[in-house]
Amino acid sequence: MKERFIVSIFSIFGLIVTAVTFGYLFYVLMNPEEF
């Protein structure tokens, strides 16, 4: 049960990191003059 809990935490963390990364890349693509 503990291993499954750790795996779920890592999967959620991975999804958050992926969403933030894609959001940042999308923001940079939409606002190229600021970078």
mmCIF file of the N, C-alpha and C atoms, coordinates in Angstrom:
data_MODEL
# 
_entry.id   MODEL 
# 
loop_
_atom_site.group_PDB 
_atom_site.id 
_atom_site.type_symbol 
_atom_site.label_atom_id 
_atom_site.label_alt_id 
_atom_site.label_comp_id 
_atom_site.label_asym_id 
_atom_site.label_entity_id 
_atom_site.label_seq_id 
_atom_site.pdbx_PDB_ins_code 
_atom_site.Cartn_x 
_atom_site.Cartn_y 
_atom_site.Cartn_z 
_atom_site.occupancy 
_atom_site.B_iso_or_equiv 
_atom_site.pdbx_formal_charge 
_atom_site.auth_seq_id 
_atom_site.auth_comp_id 
_atom_site.auth_asym_id 
_atom_site.auth_atom_id 
_atom_site.pdbx_PDB_model_num 
ATOM 1   N N  . MET A 1 1  ? 0.836  -1.203 0.000   1.00 0.00 ? 1  MET A N  1 
ATOM 2   C CA . MET A 1 1  ? 0.000  0.000  0.000   1.00 0.00 ? 1  MET A CA 1 
ATOM 3   C C  . MET A 1 1  ? 0.869  1.252  0.000   1.00 0.00 ? 1  MET A C  1 
ATOM 4   N N  . LYS A 1 2  ? 1.980  1.188  0.736   1.00 0.00 ? 2  LYS A N  1 
ATOM 5   C CA . LYS A 1 2  ? 2.855  2.355  0.811   1.00 0.00 ? 2  LYS A CA 1 
ATOM 6   C C  . LYS A 1 2  ? 3.514  2.630  -0.539  1.00 0.00 ? 2  LYS A C  1 
ATOM 7   N N  . GLU A 1 3  ? 3.932  1.562  -1.237  1.00 0.00 ? 3  GLU A N  1 
ATOM 8   C CA . GLU A 1 3  ? 4.560  1.759  -2.545  1.00 0.00 ? 3  GLU A CA 1 
ATOM 9   C C  . GLU A 1 3  ? 3.584  2.390  -3.528  1.00 0.00 ? 3  GLU A C  1 
ATOM 10  N N  . ARG A 1 4  ? 2.333  1.950  -3.495  1.00 0.00 ? 4  ARG A N  1 
ATOM 11  C CA . ARG A 1 4  ? 1.319  2.507  -4.398  1.00 0.00 ? 4  ARG A CA 1 
ATOM 12  C C  . ARG A 1 4  ? 1.088  3.990  -4.086  1.00 0.00 ? 4  ARG A C  1 
ATOM 13  N N  . PHE A 1 5  ? 1.129  4.348  -2.804  1.00 0.00 ? 5  PHE A N  1 
ATOM 14  C CA . PHE A 1 5  ? 0.949  5.746  -2.399  1.00 0.00 ? 5  PHE A CA 1 
ATOM 15  C C  . PHE A 1 5  ? 2.095  6.603  -2.931  1.00 0.00 ? 5  PHE A C  1 
ATOM 16  N N  . ILE A 1 6  ? 3.324  6.089  -2.830  1.00 0.00 ? 6  ILE A N  1 
ATOM 17  C CA . ILE A 1 6  ? 4.492  6.834  -3.322  1.00 0.00 ? 6  ILE A CA 1 
ATOM 18  C C  . ILE A 1 6  ? 4.419  6.991  -4.836  1.00 0.00 ? 6  ILE A C  1 
ATOM 19  N N  . VAL A 1 7  ? 4.019  5.935  -5.532  1.00 0.00 ? 7  VAL A N  1 
ATOM 20  C CA . VAL A 1 7  ? 3.914  5.998  -6.992  1.00 0.00 ? 7  VAL A CA 1 
ATOM 21  C C  . VAL A 1 7  ? 2.863  7.018  -7.412  1.00 0.00 ? 7  VAL A C  1 
ATOM 22  N N  . SER A 1 8  ? 1.749  7.073  -6.682  1.00 0.00 ? 8  SER A N  1 
ATOM 23  C CA . SER A 1 8  ? 0.709  8.048  -7.032  1.00 0.00 ? 8  SER A CA 1 
ATOM 24  C C  . SER A 1 8  ? 1.205  9.470  -6.819  1.00 0.00 ? 8  SER A C  1 
ATOM 25  N N  . ILE A 1 9  ? 1.980  9.695  -5.758  1.00 0.00 ? 9  ILE A N  1 
ATOM 26  C CA . ILE A 1 9  ? 2.534  11.034 -5.509  1.00 0.00 ? 9  ILE A CA 1 
ATOM 27  C C  . ILE A 1 9  ? 3.478  11.423 -6.639  1.00 0.00 ? 9  ILE A C  1 
ATOM 28  N N  . PHE A 1 10 ? 4.352  10.498 -7.052  1.00 0.00 ? 10 PHE A N  1 
ATOM 29  C CA . PHE A 1 10 ? 5.290  10.808 -8.130  1.00 0.00 ? 10 PHE A CA 1 
ATOM 30  C C  . PHE A 1 10 ? 4.567  11.050 -9.450  1.00 0.00 ? 10 PHE A C  1 
ATOM 31  N N  . SER A 1 11 ? 3.500  10.303 -9.715  1.00 0.00 ? 11 SER A N  1 
ATOM 32  C CA . SER A 1 11 ? 2.758  10.496 -10.970 1.00 0.00 ? 11 SER A CA 1 
ATOM 33  C C  . SER A 1 11 ? 2.069  11.854 -10.981 1.00 0.00 ? 11 SER A C  1 
ATOM 34  N N  . ILE A 1 12 ? 1.485  12.249 -9.851  1.00 0.00 ? 12 ILE A N  1 
ATOM 35  C CA . ILE A 1 12 ? 0.835  13.562 -9.767  1.00 0.00 ? 12 ILE A CA 1 
ATOM 36  C C  . ILE A 1 12 ? 1.873  14.664 -9.910  1.00 0.00 ? 12 ILE A C  1 
ATOM 37  N N  . PHE A 1 13 ? 3.033  14.503 -9.260  1.00 0.00 ? 13 PHE A N  1 
ATOM 38  C CA . PHE A 1 13 ? 4.099  15.494 -9.360  1.00 0.00 ? 13 PHE A CA 1 
ATOM 39  C C  . PHE A 1 13 ? 4.582  15.613 -10.801 1.00 0.00 ? 13 PHE A C  1 
ATOM 40  N N  . GLY A 1 14 ? 4.706  14.471 -11.492 1.00 0.00 ? 14 GLY A N  1 
ATOM 41  C CA . GLY A 1 14 ? 5.120  14.490 -12.892 1.00 0.00 ? 14 GLY A CA 1 
ATOM 42  C C  . GLY A 1 14 ? 4.111  15.213 -13.772 1.00 0.00 ? 14 GLY A C  1 
ATOM 43  N N  . LEU A 1 15 ? 2.823  14.992 -13.512 1.00 0.00 ? 15 LEU A N  1 
ATOM 44  C CA . LEU A 1 15 ? 1.788  15.681 -14.290 1.00 0.00 ? 15 LEU A CA 1 
ATOM 45  C C  . LEU A 1 15 ? 1.841  17.185 -14.059 1.00 0.00 ? 15 LEU A C  1 
ATOM 46  N N  . ILE A 1 16 ? 2.074  17.605 -12.815 1.00 0.00 ? 16 ILE A N  1 
ATOM 47  C CA . ILE A 1 16 ? 2.158  19.036 -12.508 1.00 0.00 ? 16 ILE A CA 1 
ATOM 48  C C  . ILE A 1 16 ? 3.360  19.655 -13.207 1.00 0.00 ? 16 ILE A C  1 
ATOM 49  N N  . VAL A 1 17 ? 4.512  18.985 -13.142 1.00 0.00 ? 17 VAL A N  1 
ATOM 50  C CA . VAL A 1 17 ? 5.722  19.504 -13.799 1.00 0.00 ? 17 VAL A CA 1 
ATOM 51  C C  . VAL A 1 17 ? 5.508  19.604 -15.300 1.00 0.00 ? 17 VAL A C  1 
ATOM 52  N N  . THR A 1 18 ? 4.870  18.584 -15.898 1.00 0.00 ? 18 THR A N  1 
ATOM 53  C CA . THR A 1 18 ? 4.611  18.610 -17.338 1.00 0.00 ? 18 THR A CA 1 
ATOM 54  C C  . THR A 1 18 ? 3.678  19.757 -17.709 1.00 0.00 ? 18 THR A C  1 
ATOM 55  N N  . ALA A 1 19 ? 2.623  19.956 -16.916 1.00 0.00 ? 19 ALA A N  1 
ATOM 56  C CA . ALA A 1 19 ? 1.671  21.031 -17.201 1.00 0.00 ? 19 ALA A CA 1 
ATOM 57  C C  . ALA A 1 19 ? 2.339  22.396 -17.086 1.00 0.00 ? 19 ALA A C  1 
ATOM 58  N N  . VAL A 1 20 ? 3.154  22.591 -16.051 1.00 0.00 ? 20 VAL A N  1 
ATOM 59  C CA . VAL A 1 20 ? 3.842  23.873 -15.867 1.00 0.00 ? 20 VAL A CA 1 
ATOM 60  C C  . VAL A 1 20 ? 4.828  24.118 -17.001 1.00 0.00 ? 20 VAL A C  1 
ATOM 61  N N  . THR A 1 21 ? 5.552  23.068 -17.412 1.00 0.00 ? 21 THR A N  1 
ATOM 62  C CA . THR A 1 21 ? 6.525  23.219 -18.493 1.00 0.00 ? 21 THR A CA 1 
ATOM 63  C C  . THR A 1 21 ? 5.838  23.598 -19.798 1.00 0.00 ? 21 THR A C  1 
ATOM 64  N N  . PHE A 1 22 ? 4.747  22.898 -20.143 1.00 0.00 ? 22 PHE A N  1 
ATOM 65  C CA . PHE A 1 22 ? 4.031  23.219 -21.373 1.00 0.00 ? 22 PHE A CA 1 
ATOM 66  C C  . PHE A 1 22 ? 3.393  24.602 -21.299 1.00 0.00 ? 22 PHE A C  1 
ATOM 67  N N  . GLY A 1 23 ? 2.896  24.976 -20.134 1.00 0.00 ? 23 GLY A N  1 
ATOM 68  C CA . GLY A 1 23 ? 2.318  26.305 -19.973 1.00 0.00 ? 23 GLY A CA 1 
ATOM 69  C C  . GLY A 1 23 ? 3.361  27.394 -20.160 1.00 0.00 ? 23 GLY A C  1 
ATOM 70  N N  . TYR A 1 24 ? 4.561  27.169 -19.614 1.00 0.00 ? 24 TYR A N  1 
ATOM 71  C CA . TYR A 1 24 ? 5.631  28.156 -19.763 1.00 0.00 ? 24 TYR A CA 1 
ATOM 72  C C  . TYR A 1 24 ? 6.071  28.266 -21.219 1.00 0.00 ? 24 TYR A C  1 
ATOM 73  N N  . LEU A 1 25 ? 6.220  27.114 -21.889 1.00 0.00 ? 25 LEU A N  1 
ATOM 74  C CA . LEU A 1 25 ? 6.606  27.139 -23.302 1.00 0.00 ? 25 LEU A CA 1 
ATOM 75  C C  . LEU A 1 25 ? 5.544  27.841 -24.138 1.00 0.00 ? 25 LEU A C  1 
ATOM 76  N N  . PHE A 1 26 ? 4.273  27.591 -23.837 1.00 0.00 ? 26 PHE A N  1 
ATOM 77  C CA . PHE A 1 26 ? 3.188  28.242 -24.566 1.00 0.00 ? 26 PHE A CA 1 
ATOM 78  C C  . PHE A 1 26 ? 3.219  29.748 -24.332 1.00 0.00 ? 26 PHE A C  1 
ATOM 79  N N  . TYR A 1 27 ? 3.501  30.161 -23.095 1.00 0.00 ? 27 TYR A N  1 
ATOM 80  C CA . TYR A 1 27 ? 3.574  31.594 -22.775 1.00 0.00 ? 27 TYR A CA 1 
ATOM 81  C C  . TYR A 1 27 ? 4.725  32.255 -23.525 1.00 0.00 ? 27 TYR A C  1 
ATOM 82  N N  . VAL A 1 28 ? 5.871  31.577 -23.595 1.00 0.00 ? 28 VAL A N  1 
ATOM 83  C CA . VAL A 1 28 ? 7.020  32.126 -24.325 1.00 0.00 ? 28 VAL A CA 1 
ATOM 84  C C  . VAL A 1 28 ? 6.699  32.239 -25.814 1.00 0.00 ? 28 VAL A C  1 
ATOM 85  N N  . LEU A 1 29 ? 6.014  31.237 -26.365 1.00 0.00 ? 29 LEU A N  1 
ATOM 86  C CA . LEU A 1 29 ? 5.665  31.286 -27.787 1.00 0.00 ? 29 LEU A CA 1 
ATOM 87  C C  . LEU A 1 29 ? 4.655  32.390 -28.075 1.00 0.00 ? 29 LEU A C  1 
ATOM 88  N N  . MET A 1 30 ? 3.765  32.662 -27.138 1.00 0.00 ? 30 MET A N  1 
ATOM 89  C CA . MET A 1 30 ? 2.749  33.692 -27.349 1.00 0.00 ? 30 MET A CA 1 
ATOM 90  C C  . MET A 1 30 ? 3.297  35.096 -27.097 1.00 0.00 ? 30 MET A C  1 
ATOM 91  N N  . ASN A 1 31 ? 4.404  35.204 -26.350 1.00 0.00 ? 31 ASN A N  1 
ATOM 92  C CA . ASN A 1 31 ? 4.980  36.514 -26.031 1.00 0.00 ? 31 ASN A CA 1 
ATOM 93  C C  . ASN A 1 31 ? 6.479  36.522 -26.346 1.00 0.00 ? 31 ASN A C  1 
ATOM 94  N N  . PRO A 1 32 ? 6.850  36.400 -27.611 1.00 0.00 ? 32 PRO A N  1 
ATOM 95  C CA . PRO A 1 32 ? 8.286  36.289 -27.938 1.00 0.00 ? 32 PRO A CA 1 
ATOM 96  C C  . PRO A 1 32 ? 9.037  37.602 -27.758 1.00 0.00 ? 32 PRO A C  1 
ATOM 97  N N  . GLU A 1 33 ? 8.334  38.735 -27.789 1.00 0.00 ? 33 GLU A N  1 
ATOM 98  C CA . GLU A 1 33 ? 9.038  40.012 -27.710 1.00 0.00 ? 33 GLU A CA 1 
ATOM 99  C C  . GLU A 1 33 ? 9.569  40.293 -26.305 1.00 0.00 ? 33 GLU A C  1 
ATOM 100 N N  . GLU A 1 34 ? 9.067  39.557 -25.299 1.00 0.00 ? 34 GLU A N  1 
ATOM 101 C CA . GLU A 1 34 ? 9.530  39.787 -23.930 1.00 0.00 ? 34 GLU A CA 1 
ATOM 102 C C  . GLU A 1 34 ? 10.792 38.994 -23.609 1.00 0.00 ? 34 GLU A C  1 
ATOM 103 N N  . PHE A 1 35 ? 11.185 38.059 -24.487 1.00 0.00 ? 35 PHE A N  1 
ATOM 104 C CA . PHE A 1 35 ? 12.319 37.189 -24.174 1.00 0.00 ? 35 PHE A CA 1 
ATOM 105 C C  . PHE A 1 35 ? 13.431 37.282 -25.205 1.00 0.00 ? 35 PHE A C  1 
# 
